[in-house]
C-alpha cells in the first residue's frame, strides 16, 4: 500500500496552512518527511520561516473577533460538523499517520484516529458548557459575577510521536472556548496536522481559526513562542526543550501549558494477577514502539513474583512481531528515525556494563534492516540511580527491578523527577487505594496502564510539566476569568461620586 504520490500531490501547494489555504514556506530550507519503515521519502517541502509565523498569527488574530463572537451553540455545531468530516476521512488519516510515523496501521486505525474523532465530539459538546459563577450581592447594592472569556491567539507546539492526537489535544479546547490558534507540528511529521486543519475548513470553520506552520523549532517554533500577539503557549515535548519554551514565553508574560517527559513506574505487588501484569507490562512498554511519555519504563515487582514476571515478560517480548506497518500481523513498527533508534541503542549498550539484557537489545536484520527497527528489550539487574532507570529513553525498553516491602516499592516508584503517569497492580483494595494516594503522578492506573478518555484530564507533576489536556480542565485553561461588578441603583452611584469627589 503506497499512497506516497497522493500525499505529494495533496501538498504540492506547500506544507503551511495559513488563513484557510496551503502555501509554501519562506525559509529557503527544505525538509523531508521519511517513512521510518523503509527510509523512503514521502514528501519534501519548504520549511516555515519567521515570515510564515507572522502571517499565521496575523490570520489568527484577524479571525479571533468573529470566532469568539459566535455563540457557544454555533461553535458547537461547527465542531460537530468537524467530527463528522474527520470520521468520513478516517482511512486517509490512518494511512498518513502510519506512513509518517511508522506505527502499525492497526494502531492508527483503532487508537489514534478514533480517539481524535471522539475528542472532537467531546469538545463540540463542551463548547456549550463554558460557565462562570453565579451572580450575587457581595458588597452592599453591588452585584458581582464572573465571566469566562477566550484569550486570543494561542501558539502551540506538538511532538512527533502522536502528531494527529497531539494536534487535536491542543487545537480543540482552544477553539471550542473561542480562541484561534497557530500550531507548529514536528517538522518530520506535519501531514496529519495539515489534514486536520483542512478538515476543519471543510467543516465550515472560518479561515484563520486554525493555522499550521511546519517549521524547525529553533526558527519557527521560537518565533511563535516569543510572538507578541500570542497570548498563550501550549507545548508538548521533552523537559529540556520545555525549559527553553518557558524561558521564551515568560519573557513576554504569556500563559503557559507544558506537557513534558515521563518515566512511568509499573508497580507490581505480590498479590497481583501475574498473567495480567505480564501482559500489561509488555503492552504498556511497547505501545507506539515505546515512544510514549506515559509508557511503562520502570517495572518494580515485589520479590515473590519477580522471577516469574521477568520470565513471562521475556517470553512475550520474544513473540512480538516486527514488520511492515501496513501488514495486519505486525505488532511493532519502527522507531521514528534511524537517529532515534541509535539513541535508544546507545542507552542499552551503555547499560550492558552494569545490567543484564535479558532479551532484545539489537536492531533486526534481513528485510527490516532498511527501517529504524529495534527489538523489544528487557533489562534487569540495573541500579536505581543508573541512566537506564532514571532517564527517559523513548523506545521499546523495559527495566525490571525487585522490591521487598510496600513502602520500598512506592518509594522507588516515586524516585524520579517526573510525574506524568504510573500504574499499580494488586488485587487488594488497601494496596490499590494506597497507590492512588501516594504515587506522585498526574494519572495513576490500577491493574491497567495506558488507556485515556476524552472526559478525563491528562497532565503531569514536577518535571513532567503542568496544565491538562483533554477534559473540562483543559477547556478552562484556554479561558480567562473576568469579574464584573455593577451598582444596582442610580442613587448609589451618585453617593459614591460625592464620597470621592464631593459635590460638583
HELIX and SHEET records of a PDB file:
HELIX    1   1 UNK A    4  UNK A   10  1                                   7    
HELIX    2   2 UNK A   50  UNK A   68  1                                  19    
HELIX    3   3 UNK A   72  UNK A   88  1                                  17    
HELIX    4   4 UNK A   90  UNK A  101  1                                  12    
HELIX    5   5 UNK A  105  UNK A  107  1                                   3    
HELIX    6   6 UNK A  108  UNK A  112  3                                   5    
HELIX    7   7 UNK A  113  UNK A  126  1                                  14    
HELIX    8   8 UNK A  127  UNK A  129  5                                   3    
HELIX    9   9 UNK A  163  UNK A  176  1                                  14    
HELIX   10  10 UNK A  191  UNK A  202  1                                  12    
HELIX   11  11 UNK A  217  UNK A  221  3                                   5    
HELIX   12  12 UNK A  222  UNK A  226  1                                   5    
HELIX   13  13 UNK A  239  UNK A  251  1                                  13    
HELIX   14  14 UNK A  274  UNK A  286  1                                  13    
HELIX   15  15 UNK A  287  UNK A  290  5                                   4    
HELIX   16  16 UNK A  303  UNK A  318  1                                  16    
HELIX   17  17 UNK A  338  UNK A  351  1                                  14    
HELIX   18  18 UNK A  366  UNK A  368  5                                   3    
HELIX   19  19 UNK A  387  UNK A  390  1                                   4    
HELIX   20  20 UNK A  406  UNK A  413  1                                   8    
HELIX   21  21 UNK A  429  UNK A  438  1                                  10    
HELIX   22  22 UNK A  462  UNK A  464  5                                   3    
HELIX   23  23 UNK A  471  UNK A  477  1                                   7    
HELIX   24  24 UNK A  490  UNK A  501  1                                  12    
SHEET    1   A 2 UNK A  16  UNK A  18  0                                        
SHEET    2   A 2 UNK A  21  UNK A  23 -1                                        
SHEET    1   B 2 UNK A  30  UNK A  34  0                                        
SHEET    2   B 2 UNK A  41  UNK A  46 -1                                        
SHEET    1   C 3 UNK A 133  UNK A 139  0                                        
SHEET    2   C 3 UNK A 142  UNK A 150 -1                                        
SHEET    3   C 3 UNK A 479  UNK A 487 -1                                        
SHEET    1   D 6 UNK A 210  UNK A 212  0                                        
SHEET    2   D 6 UNK A 180  UNK A 184  1                                        
SHEET    3   D 6 UNK A 153  UNK A 157  1                                        
SHEET    4   D 6 UNK A 232  UNK A 236  1                                        
SHEET    5   D 6 UNK A 255  UNK A 259  1                                        
SHEET    6   D 6 UNK A 465  UNK A 466 -1                                        
SHEET    1   E 7 UNK A 356  UNK A 359  0                                        
SHEET    2   E 7 UNK A 377  UNK A 380 -1                                        
SHEET    3   E 7 UNK A 397  UNK A 403  1                                        
SHEET    4   E 7 UNK A 296  UNK A 302  1                                        
SHEET    5   E 7 UNK A 264  UNK A 268  1                                        
SHEET    6   E 7 UNK A 421  UNK A 425  1                                        
SHEET    7   E 7 UNK A 443  UNK A 446  1                                        
END                                                                             
